[in-house]
Amino acid sequence: MGHILAIDEGTTSTRAAVLDEGGRTVASAAREFDQSFPRPGWVEHDALEIWRVTREMIGQVLGTTQLTASDIDCIGITDQRETTVVWDPATGRPLAPAIVWQDTRGEELVARLADRAEDRITEITGLPPATYFSAVKLLWLLESDEEIRRAADEGRLLFGTIDSWLIWNLTGGVDGGLHVTDVTNASRTMLMDLATLDWSQEMLDLTGVPRDLLPEIRPSIGDFGTVASRHLLGGVPITGVLGDQQSAAFGQCAFTPGATKNTYGTGCFLLTNTGTTIERASGGLISTVAFQQEGFPAQYALEGSIAVAGSLVQWLRDNLGIIRDSAEVEALADSVEDSGDVYFVPAFSGLYAPRWRSDARGTIVGLTRYSTKAHISRAALESTVFQTSEVIETLRRDSGFAIDEIRADGGMAVNGALLQFQADISACTVVRGGIESTAIGAAFAAGIGRGIYSGTEDVESLWEETGRWTPSMPEPDRTHRRGRWEAAVERSLGWV
């Protein structure tokens, strides 16, 4: 039996996993990397550290399984989307810290673009002008750093999201590394035309981004080169690349129109497959590419993006110190019957879907002398549910799909109480598949690209349900709780 290696490069950690042909995880290794917050609203990573940790996790998982490159049939890569890296192809050195998708710098650039062509930008790319997307981050770098602008003008600069950075290094780096990306990551840059699946010249003209900085766009399932011989996986082909949320949807086998998944990770991302049709949403959702197999039309999706979910637990641990480790928050939340009428709006980077309010900031309301860290912990977990519920309601209204069932994955999905609350507040069934669906999706995509699986029907038979929660909350209680959340959100708006 062959093996597939998946590289899951997330927002806070990197995971390498080896899966067998049956879709079962043989072994995995993961490690957190540093998060840098140099100014309010700024979030940065060290791209060289990410590359180093990726190599270390590959080595660790191969060591655990006692496998070598000859035992690995192919590699799948999934990555945090929108995060922006610029580097010198002659030296392989980044010219600035990687600007993370959560970063909110560049508001003045967003305003400028919106004033000039807001509706046209959304029509071409499926995205609203926002600091979330890579084009704004890249434009900020080009306009604020003379060295980067000079390198761009002289043809000494490459841009990519994290998938491009990893592929370039894996396939040779300064010695002929491939500068490529896939359609799902490209669709999050605010530079790709959703219909043509190529860089939009109109968007390049509007932003002033030089085309020769950009990677070649390829289908998600297909050829992304071969690992260079000097690496542990030398000679192994890379045959699947997906942005993390599209990869989670692929791992949850959301292959038919209306199929919906929600990933409870660093952020929270709900994605509904719309087939080969680009659905244009009007309620703050994003039109995006779900995946494309080489030789086939692209599959599209509607997505609701929530900036802060699991990272709020890390904030309670690292910034407030009210818990020692992330697992503590569940026990604290379970120690009280409810949140004590405390509501936590985690708008650390503004609010994303469906509101898109960059002027919002984090707010805790309803505190009394009765409130404890247990109530705050419960309110923190519940905030993810309320935000997700808003996206589900918007999807129901805008897409025409009933959304009466969602498939759940991600680190927070281990919490059954949270998934029951999600079912209650959203009035839909929540089905849990594999927690690590992101890595599984990358492996499935790579397996199809390599010919291990014949297509999506093949991998759909490998999906397994691990839990199911149905709504049980009375409608008056649901309405009351949603109303209190709305009131809390209103108090978070207009802060900046």
N, C-alpha and C positions, 0 to 999 in steps of 0.2 A: 504494500500500500504506500502510495506517495504522500508527500507532505506539502503544505502551503505555509509560507511564513507571512504573517500580517504585521505591518508596522502601523501602530495607532499613535500618531503624534498629536496629543491633545493640548489644551490650554495650560494645564498645570503639570502634566506628566507625560512621559513617553512609555508606551507598552510595546513589547514584541511578543507575538504569540505564534506557536506552531499548531496548526490544525491538520487532522487527517482528512482523507477524502470523504469521510462521513460527516464532516462538519464539526467534529468533536475537538475541543481544545486539548492538546496533548500536554502542553506546558506554556506558561507565560511568565514574563518578567516585566516589572514596571518600576519607574522611579520618578519622583517629582523633580522639577528643576526650578530655578529661582524666578521669582516674580519681582519686577522692579516698578515702583510707583514714584518717579522722581518729582512729580508735581501733581496737584489735584487734577484728576481726570486723565492723567497720562498713565499708560500701562505699557511696559516694554519687556522684551525677552532678549537674551543673548543667543543669536542664531548659531554661533560656534558651539555654545554649550548644548543646544538642542542636537546638533550633529554629533557631538561627543557622546551624549547620553544615548542617542539612537544606536551608535556602534556598540556601546557597552551592553545595552539590553539585547541586541542581537547575539553578542558573544555569550551573555548569561543564559539565554534560552537555548542556544545550541549546546552549551555545556551541560545544562540540566537534562536535555534529551539525548545527549551524546550523538548528535547528528552533525553532519558536515554539509557543505554545499551540494555534494553529489546526492544527498538525500532529499533536497528541497527542489520541488518541481517548478515553483514560481513564487513571486512576491506580490502582495497587494499592499498598497499604501493608502492610508486615510489620515486626514490632517485637520487641525483647526483652520477654518476658512478666514479669508479677509486679512489675516495677519500678513504684514508687508515686510519683505526683506529686499535690500538693495546691496549688491556686491560687485567687486572688481573681478572679472573673469580671468585676468592675468595672475592675480595673487590668491583668489579664493577668499579674500577677506571682506566681510560686510563693512560698508562705509558708514553705518549707523546702527544703533540697536533696532531690532525688529519691533515695529509698532503693532501692538496687539489689537485684535478686532474690537475689544472693549474700550479702546482709547478714544477720547472725545476731543482731542485737539483738531483744529481745522474748521471750527464753526463758521469763521468768516468766509472760508472757501465754499462751504455748503451754501451759505446765504448768496454768495456771488453766482454759483452755478444755478441755484433755484431761481434767482431773479432773471437769469438769462434764458433758461430752457427747462424748467422743472417738469412740465408735462411731457416734453419731448424725451427727456432723460428716462422717465419711467416707461414711455412707449417703446423705446429702443431696448432698454436693459431689463425691464421688469422691476426696477428698484427705485425707491424714492431717494433723492439726494440726502445723504446722511454721513456722518463721520464714521459709521460702522463699516463702510465699504472701502476697498483697497485704493481706489482712484484718489480719494480725498487724502489718504495717508501718503501716497506716492507724490501727489501734487504738493503737499505740505513739505515733504523732504526736498523736492526740487526747488521750491521757492524760498526755503529757510536756510539752506546749506549751500554755500557757494562751491564747495569742493564737489558735492554731489551733482550740482548743475553742470559744473565744468566737465566732470567725468561723463555725464550724459551727452553733452555737446560733442565730446571727443570720441564717443563710441566706446567708452571704457566702463560701462555700467550695465548690469542686468537687474531686472526686477522679477520677483516671483513671490507667490504665496509659499507656504512651508512645503507643500508637495514638490514644487519646482526646485526649491533649495535642496531638498533631500535627494531628488532624482539626479540633479546636476552633480552632486557630490558622489553618489553611489556609482554613477556611470562613468566617472573619470575625473570630474572636477576640472582643474586647470589643464588636464591632459585629455581634452575632448569630451567633457561631460555634456550630456544632452540638456538643452534649455527648452523644456516642454512643460505643459500642464494639461489637465483634463477639462472637459466642458463644465463640470459642476463647480470646480474652483474658479474657472474663468468667469462663470456666470455671477460670481459674487464680487467682481472687481469694479462693477459699474462702467466697464469699458467694452464688454462683449455684447453683440447684437443677438438677442435671444432667438430670433428667427433664422439667421444665417449661421449661427454658431462660430462666428469669426469676430475678430476685433472690429469694432465699428469706427470707420474713419471719421464719422461725424462726432463721435464722443472723443476721439483723439484730438480733433480740431478744437472742440469745445474746452477740453482740459489742458491742451498744450503738451500732452504726454507723447514723447517720441516713440514711434512704432518699433524701432529696433531694440528698445529695452525689453520688449515683451516676449514671453515664451510662445512657442508654437502650441496651438490648441489641438488636442487629440481626443478621440472618443474615450470614455471612462474605461471601457473594456477593450483592450487591444495592446499594441506594442509600445512600451515606454523604455525600450533599450535593455541592455544587459549589464549586470553589475561588473565593475572593473575587476581585473584579476587580482589586484593587490588587496582587496577586501575579503573578509571571511566568506561572503556569499558570492565570490567571483564566479562569473559564468552563468549565474541564475537570472532568468528573464523577469522583468517587471511587467505584469500583464493586466493589472487592475489598479486604478487610481480614482478615489472619490473623496470629496469633501466629507467631513465627519458626519454631518446630519444626513446627507444622501446615503452615506455608507451604512448608517444605522437603519435607515429605511430599507436598504437593500438586504441587510441582515435580518430584518423583520419581515422580509418578503412582501413588501407593500408594492406589488407589481401591477395592480389593476386600479382603474379610476375609482376614487373614493376610499381606497385603502389608506389608513392614517396611522402614523406612529408618533409617539412623543418621547423624546430623550430627556431624562432628568439628569443632566450633567452639570458642568460648571455654569452654563446657562441652561435654558430649557427651550427646546425647539420642536414644534409640532409641524409635521409635513404630511400633506395629502396628495397622492398621485392623481394627476389629471390626464393621464394618457399622452397621446401625441399632440394634444391641443394645448396651446398656451392660453391659460385662463387669466384674464385681466381682472384683478381684484380692486375694489374701490374702498375697502375699509381698513387699510393699513397693513394688509398682507403683502407678501413678496411673491412675484412670479419668478420661478427659477427652474433650472434643469435638474431632473431627478437622476437620470443616468443616460448614457448612450453606449450601445454595443457597436463595435466597428461593423459597418455594412448595414446598419439598421437605423431607422429614424430615432431621434431623441425622444425620451419620455420626460414630461414636464411635471411640475408640482406647484402647489401653493404652500407657502410656509409662513408660520408665525414665529418670530424670533424674540426670545426673552433673554435679556442680558445677564441677569443674576438669579441663580438657583442654588446649586451646590456650593458656589463660591461664597454665598452668604454664610454657610456653615464654617468655611475657612475663616471668614471675617470675624465671626464670633470667637473662634479659637485664637487667631493670630493678632487681631486688633483689640478686641475687648478682653480676651483671656478668661471668659466665663466658662469655657470648657477646655479640657486638656487635649482631647483628641476628637476627631469628627464623629466617632461612634457614640460619644456621650450625648449628643444632641437628641438622638432618638429616645434614649432613656429618660432624659429630662422632659421632653415633650409628652411622653407617655405617663409621666408622674402626675399630671393634672388632667382634669376632665375636658377642659377647653382652654382657650387662650386668655380667659378672664377679660374678654372684650378688648384685648390688645391686638392691634393690627400693625404690621411691619411692611412698609412699601420700600423695597430695596432698590431705589432708583439711583444707584451709585454712578451709573453712566447715562443718566436720563432714563426714560421709558422707551422701549422698542415697541414691537407690535402689541396691540393694534393702534396705539396712541401716537408713537413717534414724537415724544415731547422731550427735547434735549434740555429744556429748562427745569425739568423735575429733578429733585434730589431725595436721598433716602430720608424716610420719616417713620418714626414709631409713635403711634397715637393710642390714647386710651389708658395711659399709665396711671395707676393709683398706688397708695401705700400697700395695697393688697398684692400688687404685681411682683413677681419673682423672676429669676432667670429662667425658670421652667416655663412661665407664660411667654417670655420673650422667645425662647427656643421654639415653642410650639407655633407662635405667630410667624417666626422665620420660615418654618417648614410649610405652614399654610399659605404663605405668600406665593409660593410656587404654584400651588393648586389654584388660587384665585387668578393669577396671571394666565395660567393655562386655560382656565375656564373662559376668560375673555376672548382668547384666540379661537377656542372651539365655537363660541357663539358667533364670532365674526365669520368663520369658515362656513358655518351652517347658512348664514344669511347670504354670503357672497358667492359661494360655490354651488349651492343647490344640493349638495350632498347632505345626507341626514347626520353623519358623524355620530352614530349610535354606539360605535365601538372604537377604541383606540388601543394600539399595542404599545406597551411601555418597556423602556430599557434605560440603562444608565445607572450610575452608582446609587442615586437616591431611590431607585425602584426596588431595592431590597426591603424597603420600609412598607410593609403591608398596610399599616394604618394610614400612611400618606396616600396610597393608591385607593383605599376605601373612601377617604375624604374627597379624592379627585372624582370618583364615581358619583358620590353624593352631590357635590357642588355642581358638577357638569351634567348630571343626569344622563350618563352614558356608561356602558360597560368598559372596564379597564382590564386588558389581558396582558399578562407579563410573559415575554419570551425570554431569550437569553439576556442577562444583564450586560454582557459585553458585546452587544449587537454591532457596534461600530467596527470592531476588529473582525467579527464574523463576516460582515458585509464586504469588507475589503478582501477577505479570503475567498468568498464566493465569487466576487467579480473577477479576481485573478484566476480562479479555477476555471471559470467560463472562458476567459481570454486564452488560457493555456490548452483548452480542450479537455480538461478533466471532467467538466460537466458540459452537457450539450446545450444548456440554456437555463433560463429562469425557472422553467417547470421542473428541471432536475433538482435545483437547490431548494425549491419550495417544499419538496417532500422531506427535506431535512429539518425544517423548522419545528420546534417543540414548544408547546404551551407549558408554563411553569406556575401559573396562578391566574385567578379570575375574580374580579370584584364587581358587584352589581349595585346600583343605587338603592339606598334604603332610607334616606333622609326625607322627612315630610316636606312637601312643597313650601309651606309657610316658613319653615326653618331655613330652607335653601334661599328663599327670597330675602329673608332678614339678613343672613350672613353676606350675601352678595351686596346688599344695600350698604352695609357697614364698610365693606371693602371699598366700594365706590366713594364713600365719604372720606375714607382715609387717603385714597389716591388724589382726590381734589385738594387735600391739604399739602400734597407733595409738589404741586405744580407751581410754576412761576417763581421758583427760588432763585434762578440765575437768568 
